[in-house]
Amino acid sequence: MKRRDMIKGAVGAATLAALGTRAHAQSAWPAKDKTVRVIVPWPPGAANDALGRLVAERIRAKYGVTSVVENRVGGAGLLGTKSVIQAEPDGYTLLASAFNTAVMPIVLKAADFNPEVDLEFVARTAVAPLVCVMSATRPQKTLAEVVAAAKAEPAKWNFAISSMGSAGHLATIEWLRRTGVNIPMVPYRGTVPALQDLMGGAAQLLIDPSFALIPAAKDPTRIRALGIATARRSVLAPEIPTLAEAGLPGFEFNSWYGVWAPKGTPREIQEALNALVQETMRDPEVVKRLTGTLIEPVAESIESSRKFIRSEIVRAGELLKSVNFERA
């Protein structure tokens, strides 16, 4: 055999061996002796947290490995997100987050990353419609009455923002633009403190996911629901009009949630995670559990999820540009 052929043969064998080793390593995910960490950049009890725990539970049940949820809170979700960006792309560190992750860089100066470049979006997990609520300490009952009062005495009104860059934040910007109301937006560190101030009268208005607000709105002495940001009324809260019915035609906003992995995570692992998420979100018990809280499970491919996130980034960018928004 010629020397050149011997060298080519050796190189070919080495390449095949390397590919075989890589394929074996990927097929071995998740290894029994390793822990899959699901990072949630928000406090326990939030929808991100609940959905992240569903994914972690399914990983444990399906693969028989250790899977834990870690709440890394801070910087409007930036702390936890950056920890995943910097993690090894081996499938053992995942991010369970929401709309915020996609739009954070166009809202916060400190968010020096690109979600479509520095992360792998593995799957959407769920969507939840937003609802606009007001403090019951105010006498107004309808959206029209609120708009009139806020225009007449803007110093007596404000809009609570549960998190900068959240779907509720973007919806609030659009609400203010559409109504012509000029009142301040006050950022909070989550829905719970924002809701507490709303019930106490320190905040007057809030737009956030329906699952967090509608239970409180069932008691009109605490908060009042002005409208839900969907095309049709919710079957779980039919007494709440859509915001279109209330006077804002076409006003539709959802919060959505998903799972990301570090950039460079092998495609085979991404596909396995996507399949696991779809399996989880099609589980009848999970569907019943989530829809009972006004959260709609999503089961779709990686490509569909990435097409969706691209459209959301474009939509958010156009909205912020229309109001000359400056990053905080």
Buried (B, 14 or more C-beta within 10 A) or exposed (E): EEEEEEEEEEEEEEEEEEEEEEEEBBEEBBBEEBEBBBBBBBBEEBBBBBBBBBBBBBBBEBBEBBBEBBBBBEBBBBEBBBBBBEBEBBBBBBBBBBBBBBBBBBBBEBBEBEBBEBBBBBBBBBBBBBBBBBBBBBEBEBBEBBBBBBBEEEEEBBBBBBBBBBBBBBBBBBBBEBBEBEBEBBBBBBBBEBBEBBBEEBBBBBBBBBBBBBEBBEEEEBBBBBBBBBEEBBEEBEEBBBBBBBBBEEBBBBBBBBBBBBBEBBEBBBEBBBBBBBEBBEBEEBBEBBBEBBBBBBBBEBEBBBEBBEEBBEEBEEBBEEEEBEBE
